[in-house]
Amino acid sequence: MKSCAGSPLAQLDCPTQWAGTPMVLSCQAVKDHSPNLYPEERALLDRCAARRVNTFSTGRRCAHTVLQELGVAPAPLLRNPDGSVVWPTGVIGSVSHTDDWAVAVGAESGQGPGSAKAMGVDLELITELSPKVLAMVATPSERDEITGDGQQPWQATALFSLKESLYKCLRPSFGQFIHFHDVQISLTGTAYPTVSIRNEALAVHCESKDLELRLSVTLDHVFSMVWWRYSS
């Protein structure tokens, strides 16, 4: 794992075989890395504000670091219509950022039972969700779990982050928008949350048992990752 000192991933216990295939994580502090982008990548930033330039270019820097660690030939990383990264053939991965940190995860796409066929990652600054936003994000069961006695104040952010990671993992192959209430997550106060799929079409596309969720929390950030395994 390539990570700057003090990053949200600095203390993350991340076995390289988490996803059933060797994976690489990279985390970097956000700043302007646009001079190091490929021309095709810089073209995606036309007329973007400075903050967007910084977060995008740092995310791409992390992604290029991942490819280097995987031994993949360097190449521009462009963007799909849904905003996700176009990874090289044979690589799966995901990128996320806050205003202060960016993170990328990647791995060679596996084929055998238990190996990963898609990944999603999300990094969030811990904030308090308003009742209106919480109602939009959480099912009644999820709200009961994260607002009960003894629950941690970061659990609402963790729930949001996990659903963002699930979206990034499944949206490209599903081909349809995935709503917050289409999935229901339990054990958001642990490193190993679980998910059940409530959307019938999405459940046909991907079985809940084939999804692995991970969660890490620091003083200021929540980091989540989801990967979709080939069925055993």
KEKE-3310 file (N, C-alpha, C; in steps of 0.2 Angstrom, whole numbers, plus 5000, padded with zeros to 4 digits):
npx = (5004:5003:5005:5004:5011:5001:4989:4972:4973:4984:4985:4978:4974:4978:4977:4985:4978:4965:4954:4954:4963:4979:4979:4981:4983:4982:4986:4985:4989:4978:4983:4988:4991:4991:5001:5007:4998:4992:4990:4977:4970:4971:4963:4950:4948:4945:4940:4937:4935:4948:4948:4942:4952:4963:4958:4954:4966:4974:4968:4970:4983:4985:4979:4987:4999:4994:4993:5006:5012:5006:5012:5008:5007:5010:4997:4985:4971:4955:4937:4922:4905:4897:4905:4915:4931:4940:4948:4963:4962:4960:4962:4954:4946:4945:4942:4942:4939:4941:4941:4953:4961:4965:4961:4965:4961:4966:4967:4972:4960:4952:4947:4944:4934:4929:4938:4940:4928:4924:4926:4923:4927:4927:4929:4926:4924:4921:4905:4890:4874:4860:4843:4834:4843:4848:4836:4834:4845:4846:4837:4823:4826:4840:4842:4837:4848:4859:4856:4854:4855:4872:4878:4890:4895:4900:4894:4883:4889:4898:4888:4883:4895:4898:4887:4890:4902:4897:4888:4898:4905:4895:4887:4893:4892:4879:4871:4861:4854:4857:4848:4849:4840:4840:4848:4852:4861:4870:4878:4886:4894:4906:4921:4918:4905:4889:4878:4862:4852:4839:4832:4824:4829:4842:4846:4845:4855:4867:4871:4869:4877:4889:4896:4908:4912:4921:4927:4935:4939:4945:4950:4945:4940:4931:4933:4929:4927:4921:4920:4915:4913:4917:4906:4908)
npy = (4994:5011:5025:5042:5048:5050:5049:5044:5031:5026:5018:5007:4990:4980:4966:4959:4950:4952:4954:4942:4941:4948:4965:4983:4998:5016:5031:5049:5065:5079:5089:5100:5091:5092:5095:5083:5075:5065:5072:5069:5066:5079:5086:5083:5091:5104:5120:5118:5121:5126:5118:5106:5103:5099:5089:5079:5077:5072:5061:5054:5053:5044:5033:5030:5026:5014:5006:5006:4999:4987:4983:4986:4993:5011:5022:5034:5037:5038:5043:5035:5037:5037:5043:5035:5028:5023:5009:5000:4986:4970:4975:4980:4992:5007:5024:5038:5053:5066:5083:5084:5072:5059:5043:5027:5011:4995:4980:4965:4959:4945:4927:4915:4906:4915:4926:4943:4952:4965:4982:4994:5009:5021:5037:5047:5062:5063:5068:5076:5070:5077:5076:5075:5071:5059:5051:5050:5042:5031:5016:5012:5001:5002:5015:5013:5005:5013:5024:5020:5018:5019:5019:5024:5041:5042:5033:5035:5042:5032:5023:5030:5030:5017:5013:5021:5015:5003:5007:5011:4999:4991:4998:5001:4988:4984:4994:5003:5016:5015:5016:5023:5016:5003:4994:4986:4989:4981:4980:4992:4997:4990:4982:4974:4975:4969:4966:4967:4964:4974:4978:4970:4968:4971:4961:4950:4952:4953:4943:4945:4937:4937:4948:4958:4968:4981:4991:5006:5017:5033:5047:5058:5053:5042:5026:5016:5000:4989:4974:4963:4946:4932:4919:4904)
npz = (5000:4995:5004:5010:5025:5039:5032:5029:5028:5034:5045:5042:5042:5029:5021:5007:5000:5002:4992:4986:4976:4972:4978:4977:4986:4986:4993:4993:4998:4994:4981:4967:4954:4941:4931:4929:4922:4909:4892:4887:4899:4905:4897:4901:4911:4907:4909:4923:4940:4952:4964:4959:4949:4957:4966:4956:4949:4959:4962:4950:4950:4961:4956:4945:4952:4958:4946:4942:4953:4951:4940:4927:4911:4909:4905:4899:4909:4907:4907:4910:4904:4916:4925:4931:4932:4917:4917:4912:4901:4909:4922:4937:4947:4958:4962:4974:4983:4995:5000:5005:5004:4993:4986:4979:4973:4966:4956:4948:4936:4942:4938:4943:4955:4969:4967:4963:4953:4952:4959:4972:4980:4993:5001:5015:5023:5040:5045:5052:5047:5041:5047:5035:5025:5030:5030:5017:5013:5022:5026:5036:5045:5045:5050:5063:5068:5067:5075:5088:5106:5112:5099:5087:5083:5070:5062:5053:5043:5039:5034:5023:5015:5013:5005:4994:4989:4986:4975:4966:4963:4957:4948:4935:4928:4930:4924:4927:4937:4954:4968:4985:4994:4988:4993:5008:5023:5036:5052:5053:5062:5063:5056:5046:5038:5032:5018:5011:4996:4990:4979:4966:4952:4953:4962:4955:4946:4954:4968:4985:4993:4987:4988:4996:5010:5017:5031:5037:5050:5055:5065:5058:5046:5036:5028:5015:5007:4994:4986:4972:4971:4961:4960:4971)
capx = (5000:5007:5001:5007:5011:4995:4984:4967:4974:4990:4984:4973:4976:4975:4980:4985:4973:4958:4949:4954:4968:4983:4977:4985:4979:4987:4982:4989:4986:4976:4986:4988:4996:4989:5006:5009:4993:4992:4986:4970:4967:4970:4957:4944:4948:4944:4936:4936:4938:4955:4947:4941:4958:4967:4955:4954:4973:4977:4965:4973:4990:4984:4977:4993:5003:4991:4995:5013:5013:5003:5016:5004:5010:5007:4992:4980:4965:4949:4931:4916:4899:4895:4911:4920:4938:4941:4954:4966:4960:4963:4962:4948:4948:4940:4945:4938:4943:4938:4944:4960:4964:4962:4963:4963:4962:4966:4969:4971:4954:4952:4942:4943:4930:4931:4942:4935:4926:4923:4928:4921:4930:4924:4933:4922:4925:4915:4900:4883:4869:4854:4837:4832:4848:4848:4830:4836:4851:4845:4831:4821:4830:4847:4841:4837:4854:4865:4855:4852:4860:4878:4881:4895:4893:4902:4890:4879:4894:4900:4883:4883:4901:4897:4882:4894:4906:4893:4886:4904:4906:4890:4884:4895:4890:4871:4869:4855:4855:4856:4846:4851:4836:4840:4852:4852:4868:4870:4885:4890:4899:4911:4926:4915:4898:4885:4873:4856:4850:4832:4830:4824:4833:4849:4847:4846:4862:4872:4869:4872:4883:4895:4899:4912:4912:4926:4926:4940:4937:4950:4947:4941:4938:4928:4935:4925:4928:4917:4921:4911:4917:4915:4903:4911)
capy = (5000:5017:5030:5047:5049:5054:5048:5040:5024:5025:5012:5002:4983:4978:4960:4960:4945:4954:4953:4935:4942:4954:4972:4989:5004:5022:5037:5055:5072:5083:5096:5101:5086:5092:5095:5076:5071:5064:5077:5066:5067:5086:5088:5081:5097:5110:5125:5116:5125:5124:5113:5100:5101:5096:5082:5075:5076:5068:5054:5050:5051:5038:5027:5028:5023:5008:5003:5005:4993:4981:4981:4988:4999:5017:5025:5039:5035:5042:5043:5033:5042:5038:5046:5030:5027:5018:5005:4996:4979:4966:4978:4982:4997:5013:5030:5042:5058:5071:5089:5084:5066:5055:5036:5023:5004:4992:4973:4962:4955:4937:4923:4909:4906:4919:4932:4949:4955:4973:4985:5001:5012:5028:5040:5053:5066:5062:5074:5074:5070:5080:5071:5074:5067:5052:5048:5048:5037:5025:5012:5012:4996:5005:5021:5010:5002:5018:5029:5017:5019:5016:5019:5029:5046:5041:5027:5038:5043:5025:5020:5033:5028:5010:5013:5024:5010:4998:5010:5011:4993:4988:5002:5000:4982:4984:4999:5007:5020:5011:5020:5021:5011:4997:4990:4987:4987:4980:4980:4997:4999:4985:4982:4969:4976:4965:4969:4963:4968:4975:4979:4963:4967:4971:4955:4945:4954:4951:4940:4948:4933:4937:4955:4958:4975:4983:4998:5008:5024:5037:5052:5062:5050:5035:5023:5009:4996:4984:4970:4958:4940:4927:4914:4898)
capz = (5000:4995:5007:5014:5032:5041:5028:5032:5027:5037:5050:5039:5041:5023:5018:5000:4997:5004:4987:4982:4971:4975:4976:4979:4988:4986:4996:4993:5000:4988:4978:4960:4950:4934:4926:4928:4919:4901:4889:4887:4906:4906:4893:4905:4916:4904:4913:4929:4946:4955:4968:4955:4946:4963:4968:4950:4947:4964:4961:4945:4953:4965:4951:4941:4957:4958:4940:4942:4958:4948:4934:4921:4907:4910:4900:4901:4913:4905:4911:4907:4905:4923:4929:4933:4928:4912:4918:4907:4901:4914:4929:4940:4952:4959:4965:4978:4986:4999:4998:5007:5002:4987:4987:4973:4974:4960:4956:4941:4937:4942:4934:4947:4961:4975:4965:4962:4946:4952:4966:4973:4986:4995:5007:5017:5029:5045:5046:5054:5042:5043:5046:5028:5021:5033:5028:5010:5013:5026:5027:5043:5049:5045:5055:5070:5070:5068:5079:5094:5111:5111:5093:5086:5079:5063:5058:5048:5037:5036:5030:5016:5012:5010:4999:4988:4987:4982:4969:4961:4962:4954:4943:4928:4925:4931:4919:4929:4943:4960:4974:4992:4997:4984:4997:5016:5026:5043:5056:5051:5067:5063:5050:5041:5037:5027:5014:5008:4991:4990:4972:4963:4946:4955:4966:4949:4943:4959:4974:4991:4996:4983:4990:5002:5012:5023:5033:5042:5053:5059:5069:5054:5039:5035:5022:5014:5001:4992:4980:4970:4970:4957:4964:4972)
cpx = (5004:5003:5005:5006:5005:4989:4978:4968:4980:4990:4980:4977:4973:4979:4979:4980:4966:4953:4950:4960:4972:4980:4982:4981:4985:4983:4987:4985:4984:4980:4986:4993:4994:4995:5009:5004:4995:4988:4978:4966:4966:4964:4950:4943:4946:4938:4934:4939:4944:4954:4946:4948:4962:4964:4956:4962:4976:4974:4968:4980:4990:4983:4983:4998:5001:4994:5002:5015:5011:5007:5013:5007:5007:5003:4988:4974:4959:4943:4926:4910:4896:4900:4916:4926:4938:4948:4957:4963:4964:4964:4955:4950:4943:4944:4940:4942:4938:4942:4952:4964:4961:4965:4961:4965:4962:4969:4968:4964:4955:4947:4940:4938:4933:4935:4937:4934:4925:4924:4925:4925:4927:4928:4928:4925:4919:4911:4894:4878:4863:4848:4835:4836:4848:4842:4831:4840:4849:4838:4829:4825:4837:4847:4841:4844:4859:4863:4853:4857:4866:4882:4886:4893:4895:4898:4886:4883:4896:4894:4883:4889:4900:4892:4886:4898:4902:4890:4892:4906:4901:4887:4886:4892:4882:4868:4863:4857:4853:4854:4848:4847:4836:4844:4851:4858:4867:4877:4889:4895:4905:4916:4923:4908:4895:4880:4868:4854:4842:4828:4830:4829:4840:4851:4849:4853:4868:4869:4872:4878:4889:4898:4902:4913:4917:4925:4932:4938:4943:4946:4943:4938:4935:4930:4932:4927:4923:4920:4916:4915:4914:4912:4908:4908)
cpy = (5006:5022:5035:5046:5053:5053:5044:5033:5021:5019:5007:4995:4980:4972:4961:4955:4946:4952:4946:4936:4948:4961:4977:4995:5010:5027:5043:5061:5076:5089:5095:5096:5087:5092:5088:5072:5070:5070:5075:5067:5075:5089:5087:5087:5103:5114:5123:5121:5122:5118:5106:5098:5097:5089:5077:5072:5071:5061:5050:5048:5044:5032:5025:5024:5015:5004:5001:4999:4987:4978:4982:4994:5005:5019:5030:5035:5039:5041:5040:5038:5042:5041:5042:5030:5022:5015:5001:4989:4974:4969:4980:4987:5002:5018:5034:5048:5062:5078:5089:5078:5063:5048:5032:5016:5000:4985:4971:4958:4948:4934:4917:4911:4910:4925:4937:4951:4962:4975:4992:5003:5019:5031:5046:5056:5065:5068:5071:5075:5073:5075:5070:5070:5060:5048:5046:5042:5030:5022:5013:5007:4999:5011:5018:5008:5008:5024:5027:5019:5016:5016:5025:5035:5046:5036:5030:5039:5037:5022:5023:5031:5021:5009:5017:5019:5005:5000:5009:5004:4990:4992:5001:4994:4981:4989:5003:5010:5015:5016:5018:5016:5004:4992:4991:4985:4986:4980:4986:5000:4994:4986:4978:4970:4970:4969:4964:4967:4968:4976:4972:4963:4967:4964:4949:4946:4952:4949:4943:4944:4934:4944:4955:4966:4975:4990:5000:5015:5027:5042:5057:5059:5043:5032:5017:5006:4990:4980:4964:4952:4936:4921:4907:4892)
cpz = (5000:4998:5011:5021:5034:5037:5032:5032:5030:5041:5048:5039:5035:5020:5010:4996:4999:4998:4983:4977:4974:4973:4979:4980:4988:4988:4996:4995:4994:4987:4971:4957:4943:4929:4924:4924:4912:4898:4888:4894:4907:4903:4897:4910:4913:4907:4920:4934:4949:4960:4964:4952:4951:4964:4962:4949:4952:4964:4956:4946:4957:4961:4947:4946:4957:4952:4940:4947:4955:4942:4927:4917:4908:4904:4903:4904:4911:4909:4907:4908:4912:4928:4932:4929:4923:4913:4913:4907:4906:4921:4931:4946:4953:4962:4969:4981:4991:4997:5000:5006:4996:4988:4980:4975:4967:4961:4949:4942:4937:4938:4939:4953:4967:4973:4963:4955:4946:4959:4966:4980:4987:5001:5008:5023:5034:5046:5049:5048:5045:5043:5039:5024:5024:5031:5021:5009:5016:5026:5034:5047:5050:5050:5062:5072:5071:5073:5086:5099:5110:5104:5092:5081:5071:5059:5053:5042:5034:5032:5023:5012:5009:5004:4993:4985:4983:4975:4964:4959:4957:4948:4936:4924:4925:4925:4921:4935:4949:4966:4980:4995:4994:4988:5004:5019:5034:5046:5054:5056:5068:5056:5045:5041:5032:5024:5011:5002:4990:4984:4968:4957:4948:4959:4961:4946:4948:4965:4980:4994:4993:4984:4996:5004:5018:5025:5038:5044:5056:5062:5064:5048:5040:5028:5021:5007:5000:4986:4979:4968:4965:4961:4965:4968)
residu = (MET:LYS:SER:CYS:ALA:GLY:SER:PRO:LEU:ALA:GLN:LEU:ASP:CYS:PRO:THR:GLN:TRP:ALA:GLY:THR:PRO:MET:VAL:LEU:SER:CYS:GLN:ALA:VAL:LYS:ASP:HIS:SER:PRO:ASN:LEU:TYR:PRO:GLU:GLU:ARG:ALA:LEU:LEU:ASP:ARG:CYS:ALA:ALA:ARG:ARG:VAL:ASN:THR:PHE:SER:THR:GLY:ARG:ARG:CYS:ALA:HIS:THR:VAL:LEU:GLN:GLU:LEU:GLY:VAL:ALA:PRO:ALA:PRO:LEU:LEU:ARG:ASN:PRO:ASP:GLY:SER:VAL:VAL:TRP:PRO:THR:GLY:VAL:ILE:GLY:SER:VAL:SER:HIS:THR:ASP:ASP:TRP:ALA:VAL:ALA:VAL:GLY:ALA:GLU:SER:GLY:GLN:GLY:PRO:GLY:SER:ALA:LYS:ALA:MET:GLY:VAL:ASP:LEU:GLU:LEU:ILE:THR:GLU:LEU:SER:PRO:LYS:VAL:LEU:ALA:MET:VAL:ALA:THR:PRO:SER:GLU:ARG:ASP:GLU:ILE:THR:GLY:ASP:GLY:GLN:GLN:PRO:TRP:GLN:ALA:THR:ALA:LEU:PHE:SER:LEU:LYS:GLU:SER:LEU:TYR:LYS:CYS:LEU:ARG:PRO:SER:PHE:GLY:GLN:PHE:ILE:HIS:PHE:HIS:ASP:VAL:GLN:ILE:SER:LEU:THR:GLY:THR:ALA:TYR:PRO:THR:VAL:SER:ILE:ARG:ASN:GLU:ALA:LEU:ALA:VAL:HIS:CYS:GLU:SER:LYS:ASP:LEU:GLU:LEU:ARG:LEU:SER:VAL:THR:LEU:ASP:HIS:VAL:PHE:SER:MET:VAL:TRP:TRP:ARG:TYR:SER:SER)
# end
